[in-house]
């Protein structure tokens, strides 16, 4: 069986690979002896050829996972295509591919294909959109995801400044001025290390969402 996992959602593809592995290699011994993972970039053709031709030790078939299949060179692509088209291939193959290509198109007729949507990373505008709708829980969920993605506090500050300036027409003069002061205070707190940067941003979001 050939499994073609196409798309950019890495987490979903990882879970699919786990599911396939459990199905093909149900025992611990099968996983230990008949599972192999390769990476398309700079892959030695001899290593690839051996992986695709080796007979299983425990399971009925070996499972070979090829990550970054799109980075295989022309020679390695040919080896994979030969294995994919062979009726006597002793392995099940999982091909992890980010996007379609001529090489991928040749594989599709022989594979069980699963498409994955592009992974959408959180951004500061998702947070400010929630803020403008007074959805505080959603805003802080996005902010938490931003921290988890390694976004720098000053990048978030830039988005909040943009958001506040674009909200001017919807606010009273006093409310707008109060928000500007909160932005200035947060900026100083971050740059002068008066407060933990994450806490300074969280406090700022609370202040900007106050009625």
N, C-alpha and C positions, 0 to 999 in steps of 0.2 A: 504494500500500500504506500502511495506517495501522498503526503500531506503538504499542501501549499498554503502557508499562512501569510496573507498579503495585507499590508497596511502598516500604519505607524504607531498603533496603540500597544506599546511594549508590555504593559502589565497584563492586558487581556491575552496577548499572545503567549506570555509566560504561563498563564493559567491553563491555556489550551494545551501547551506542551506537557504540563503536569498531567492533565487528563489523558492525553494520548499515551504517555509513558505508563500510567497505571493500567491502561487497557492492554497494551502490547507486552509489558513486562510486569505481570502481577506479583511476582515473588521478589524477595530481597536478593536472592542469588541471581535471578535473571537480570535485575537492574545492575548488579555488581559486575557481571561478566558480559552482558550483551547490550550495554548502553554506551554510546560514544557521542560526544559533542565536539564539533569542529567549528572553526571560524573562517569565513570566506576570504578575509584579507590575508595575503601572504601565506596562503595554505600550500604546503608542500604536496605536489601532485602524487608522489609516492604514498604519502600518508592517506590522502583521499582515496586513492585506488584500493589500497589495502582495506580501508574502512568499508568500502562499498562491495568488496568481494569476500570478506571474511565470513565464515559460517558461524552460526550461533553455537554457544557452548551449553546453554541451559534452555532458553526459550525456543519456540518454534521459529522465530525470526529475530535477528538483531534489530536494534533501533538506532539510527544515526541521525542526529540533529545537526543541521548546518545553519549556523547563525550568519547574518550578513551575507546571504547568498548572492545578493547583487554585486558584491565585491569580488566574486570569483573571476579569475582571469579566463581568457578564451579556452585555454587547454583544459582547465578544471571544469568549465562549463560543458565541454564536450564529454568529459568523463561522467558528469552527472546525468547528462542527457542519455548516454548509453545505458546507464543503470536504470534510469526512469523508464526507458522503452523496453528493457529486457524483461521477458516473462520468467526468467530464472534467477532474478536478483534475490540474494539470500537476506536482504535487509529491507525493513520499512524505513522510509526516509521522510524527515520533516525539514522542509525548506522555509526558512524565515526570510521574507522579502519585504522591503519597505514600499517599493513601487514597481509598476509593470515595466517590462522591456521586451525586446524581441526574444531573448532567452526564456523569460517567464512565459511568454505566449506559446512557445513550443512545448512547455511543460504542462500547461493547463489541461489539454485533452486527456492526459494520463493521471491527473491528480484529483484528489478530493480537496477542493479549494475553500478556504474560509477567509472572507474579507473582514478587515477590522478598520473602523473609522480612525481618522487621525486623532491622536491624543490632544485634547484641548487643555493647554496650560492656563492656569488662572492669571489674570492681570489686574492691575490697579483700577482699570475702568469698569471691570465687573463689580468691584467693591463700591466705587463712587455711584454706579447705577443703582445699586441696592440702597445706598445712603440717600439718594435723591427720592427714593420711594419709601423712605422711613422704615426700611426692613433691616433693623439693627442685627438680628440674629444672622441673616444671610451675609451682611456686610462683614461681620466678624468671622464667619466661616471662610469667606474668601481671603480675609487678611491672614487667617491661620494657614491657609494653603500657600499664600505668598511667602510666609516665613519658611514653610517647609520646602519651598522651591528655591530658597536661598536668595530671594530678592532683597537688595540692600535698602535699608530704611530711607535713605535720601532719594532713591528712585520712587518710593511710595510718596514721599513728601512732594516730589515734583508733580505727581498725579493729583494729589490733594489740592495743591495750589491751583492747578489748571481747573479742577472741578469747582473750586470756590469762586474763581474769577468768572467762570461761565454761569454761575448761579446768581450773580449780582442782580440781574433784572428781576429775579423772583423774591428778593429779600428786601427787608426794610434797611434803611441806611445804617441804623444802629446795629442791626443783626449782622450785616455784612462787615462792619468795622470790628465787631466783637470776634468774628471768625478770623479776620486778618491778624488780630492780636494773638489769637490762639495759634495760628500758623507760625508767627514770628517766635512765639515762646517755645513751641516744639522744635523749631529749627535750631534755636540757641541751646536748648536742652540736649539735643543730639550732638551738635558740633562741639560743645564745651563739656560734654560728658557729665552733665548735671543729673541726668536720669538714664536708665537703661534705654537704648534706642527703641526697642520693641514696645516697652511700656509707654514711652513718650508718644509714639504713633497711636497706640490704642487709646490713650487719654485724649489725644487730638481728635480722633474719630468720634469719641463720645461728645466732646464739646461742639463739634461741627454739626452733630445730629440733634443737639438740644433745641427745643422750640424757643 
